Amino acid sequence: MAGGIIDPTGGSRESVTTARSDAPRPDSLDGLRVGLLENGKRNAAQILDAVGEVLVREHGAGVLVRRLKKQFAMPLPDELLEDLVNECDVVVLGVGDCGSCSASAVADGIALETAGTPSAVICTEAFEATSTAMAELKGDPGYPFLLTGHPVANLTDEQIVERARELAGRVADRLAGARARTGVVA
């Protein structure tokens, strides 16, 4: 038997070069319902909650709508997608800190955008390539996602608060106003 690594994404994949349109962006987050879709990974809920608190306190966001995606590596279930579209004005997804959950979060963000709901996807730097590959596979090669340091699972409460402060402004910029098609939002 020959040894080697097989790329399960290669071979049958068609190259897609057209980018999808973003959902229309609000001018600001003032009074908006902000969805926080966490993937069940360690510290994901805590980071999203802390980001949400900053969005309310410093960016005028209204209600925080917390949801859990029970299977982090699977596509967003239709019922949860519909719930988010109906109950939220914008959605923050995360935290992608492994290959499959990062790719899935990007796919979910693109699905929300396609359904008309602006999204901000947070992934860790270690999985930038995986996140970029999923955006390409989904036909939106320039889809901007936010990067944060890796890992997040071992952060202390104080580090989570600090990380949220670092992310919140970029999340707000991604959710409100025009998005630059640069791929990764620094």
N, C-alpha and C positions, 0 to 999 in steps of 0.2 A: 504494500500500500504506500502510495506517495505521500509525503508529509507536506505541510504548508497550511496557509491560512486562506480560507475562502471568504471573499467579500460578498455577503448576502444581498447587498444593494447594487452590485454590479451586473453587467450583462444585459438584462432585460429592461433596464431603466431608459426611458426616453429623455432626451435633453429638453428642458423647458426653459425658455429665455424670457418669457413675458412675465412681468410682475403684476400681481393682483392689486386692485385699488384698496386703499385703506378705507375703513368706515369713516364717515364724516366726523371731524373732531369738534368738540365744544370749545368755545373761546377760553373757558376756565372751568375749574372743578367746583365752583361756588354752588353749594346746595345739592350737588349730584349724589346719586346712589352709587357707591364704589364697591364693586364686588371684589372679594378677596378669595380666590380659589387656590386652596392649598392642596398639596398632593400627598399628605400623610407622612412625608419624610421628616426625620428628626429636625426640630427647630423651624420647619417651614411655617407652621401656624404662628409661632412667636415672631418671626421676622415679618410676616405679612401683617399681623396685628400691629406691630410697632410702626411699620410703614403707614398703615391706615391711620393710626393716631396722629402721625405727623401731617398726613394729607388733610385731616380734619382741622388740626390746630393751626397749621401754617398756610394751607392752600384752600381753605374754605369748603372742603368736601362736606357733604351732608351725612347721610346714613351709611354705615359700613355693613355690607351684606356678606356674611361669611358662609362659604360653602366648602365641602370636602370632596375631592375626587378620590374615590376609594381604591381604584387601581391605577397607580401612577404611570405605568408604562403603556396603558391602553388608550385608544382614542376617547375623547370626551363623549360620554353617552348622550344620545339625542335628548333625553329628558332633562339632563343637567344643562346642556347647551340651551335648550328652550327656556329653562328656568332663569339662567343667567341673562339671556337676552331680554326676557320680560321683567325681571326684577332689578336690573342694574343698568346704569347709564354708561359705565366704563368698568373694566375688569382688570385686576392685577393677578397674574398667575405665577406660582412658584412653590418651592424653589427648586429649580433643576440642578441637582448636585450629583447626578449620576448620568451615564450615557442614555439610558432608555427614558428616564423621567425628563431630561433636558429636551430630547427630541420630541417627546410627547407634548411637553409644554408649548414648544414652538408650533407644533401642529394644531394644538388647541387654540392658541392665540390667533393663528391664521383662520381657523374655523369661526371664531368669534368675529373677527374683522369681516369675513365674508358674509356673516349674518347681520352685519351692521352695527356691531358693538366694539368701540375702540378698546384695545387691550395693550397691556405692558407685561411682557414675559421676563422673569428674572431667572438667569442661569448662572452657574459658577464658571469661572475662567477655564477650569480644567476641561470643560465640555463645550467650548466654543465651536470646535470642528464638528461635533455631533449635531449641535443646534443649527449650524450653517447648512450642513448636509440635509437636514430635515426641511429647512426652508426651501432649498433647491428642489427636493423631491416633491414638495407641495406646490411648486410652481411660483414661488415668491422668493427668488434668490436674494433679494435685497431686504428681506423682512428684518427690521431692527428689533433686537432683543437686548436686554440689559445684562451686563456682566458684573459679577461681584466675586470677591475672593473665595477660594476653595480651601478647606471644606467649610460647611456651615453647621454640620451636625454636632460639632464639639464646642460651639461658641457658648460663652457664659451669658448670663442675663445682661450684664453690662455691655458685652461685645455685641449682643443682638441689638440693643438700643443704639449703639454707635453705628452699626451696619445700616440700620433703618434710616438714621440721619443722612448717611452717605447716599442711600438709594432714593429717598423720597422725592428730592428735587428732580432727579432724572425720570422717575416714574411720572410725576406731575407733567413734566415736559413732553413725555411720550403720549400721555393720555389727552392732553389739551393742546390744541394748535397743530400746525402742519408738521408732518414727520419728514425728516431727511432720509432719503433712501441710501443709507450708507451701510446697512447690514447690522453691525454691532453699534449700539449706542454707548459711548464711553462715559 
